[in-house]
Amino acid sequence: MSLPTALTAISEESLEALFTAARTANTFTDEPVPVEDLHRIYDLVKMGPTAMNLQSLRVLFICSEEAKQRLVAHMSEGNRAKTLSAPVTAVLAADNDFHEFLTQTFPHFAGAKDSFADETRRVTMARNQAWLAAGYFMLAVRALGYAAGPMAGFKAADMDAEFFGDSTWRSFCVVNIGKPGPDAWRERLPRLSFDQAARIL
Ligand SMILES: Cc1cc2nc3c(=O)[nH]c(=O)nc-3n(C[C@H](O)[C@H](O)[C@H](O)COP(=O)(O)O)c2cc1C
């Protein structure tokens, strides 16, 4: 793999697949998502930058029917049918003890782990950076030719009790993954313009 010394813009077709034509899917076909593609998704996501390279995102891929039933019990009513229709659903979580890995991921700073001794600071950072990586996650799903259906409508405390037990993982977003099914799209909602959302000084 060569270093990106001569960066070039990706094609218009790729921009459409990632951003301008890509949509949030609300139904899915039963075409399976191979396990290799779940690895490919994570292996793209992990390369996205995070503060101090702290990589607090954790992912639970729900593939089996039995696990899917456990999952939907904690989804809000309006999110159940679409979640059942998706071949794979990812529970995105933040690891509140991400700092345990800093000797591996930020080895040149010996004090890295101790700098997160304060729990409030650590949990805030874990969540912020996991959300950042959640954006990479959505784009990685799209980049591999699938539609993503992110959902915040679920009971996080119940989801954590169901899947994460005594661990330090805490769910914050659930993402359906697969090929879009019939009537997958809602009406495209308006976006804010550059002038509304950006300034140039
Ligand atoms: C973090 C997040 C949480 C969302 N939660 C829900 C949800 O609980 N239920 C739902 O039907 N859609 C949910 N959405 C979907 C958004 O409404 C949708 O992505 C947005 O309107 C853009 O749609 P588009 O990609 O088709 O333009 C969520 C999206 C995101 C990014």
PDBQT file of the ligand as one rigid body, heavy atoms in Angstrom, charges set to zero:
ROOT
HETATM    1  C1  LIG A 301     -27.954   8.475  14.576  1.00  0.00    +0.000 C 
HETATM    2  C2  LIG A 301     -29.198   8.234  13.774  1.00  0.00    +0.000 A 
HETATM    3  C3  LIG A 301     -30.341   7.785  14.406  1.00  0.00    +0.000 A 
HETATM    4  C4  LIG A 301     -31.500   7.523  13.680  1.00  0.00    +0.000 A 
HETATM    5  N1  LIG A 301     -32.574   6.949  14.304  1.00  0.00    +0.000 NA
HETATM    6  C5  LIG A 301     -33.606   6.511  13.570  1.00  0.00    +0.000 A 
HETATM    7  C6  LIG A 301     -34.635   5.732  14.164  1.00  0.00    +0.000 A 
HETATM    8  O1  LIG A 301     -34.611   5.410  15.362  1.00  0.00    +0.000 OA
HETATM    9  N2  LIG A 301     -35.657   5.303  13.363  1.00  0.00    +0.000 N 
HETATM   10  C7  LIG A 301     -35.710   5.610  12.035  1.00  0.00    +0.000 A 
HETATM   11  O2  LIG A 301     -36.658   5.178  11.363  1.00  0.00    +0.000 OA
HETATM   12  N3  LIG A 301     -34.730   6.354  11.441  1.00  0.00    +0.000 NA
HETATM   13  C8  LIG A 301     -33.690   6.789  12.173  1.00  0.00    +0.000 A 
HETATM   14  N4  LIG A 301     -32.664   7.499  11.564  1.00  0.00    +0.000 N 
HETATM   15  C9  LIG A 301     -32.745   7.763  10.105  1.00  0.00    +0.000 C 
HETATM   16  C10 LIG A 301     -32.714   9.262   9.725  1.00  0.00    +0.000 C 
HETATM   17  O3  LIG A 301     -33.961   9.853   9.899  1.00  0.00    +0.000 OA
HETATM   18  C11 LIG A 301     -32.236   9.349   8.267  1.00  0.00    +0.000 C 
HETATM   19  O4  LIG A 301     -30.944   8.787   8.201  1.00  0.00    +0.000 OA
HETATM   20  C12 LIG A 301     -32.196  10.784   7.740  1.00  0.00    +0.000 C 
HETATM   21  O5  LIG A 301     -33.470  11.325   7.686  1.00  0.00    +0.000 OA
HETATM   22  C13 LIG A 301     -31.558  10.851   6.363  1.00  0.00    +0.000 C 
HETATM   23  O6  LIG A 301     -32.248  10.020   5.459  1.00  0.00    +0.000 OA
HETATM   24  P1  LIG A 301     -31.639   9.766   3.970  1.00  0.00    +0.000 P 
HETATM   25  O7  LIG A 301     -30.294   9.138   4.162  1.00  0.00    +0.000 OA
HETATM   26  O8  LIG A 301     -32.587   8.795   3.320  1.00  0.00    +0.000 OA
HETATM   27  O9  LIG A 301     -31.586  11.069   3.282  1.00  0.00    +0.000 OA
HETATM   28  C14 LIG A 301     -31.512   7.765  12.282  1.00  0.00    +0.000 A 
HETATM   29  C15 LIG A 301     -30.357   8.240  11.657  1.00  0.00    +0.000 A 
HETATM   30  C16 LIG A 301     -29.212   8.454  12.381  1.00  0.00    +0.000 A 
HETATM   31  C17 LIG A 301     -27.959   8.892  11.670  1.00  0.00    +0.000 C 
ENDROOT
TORSDOF 0
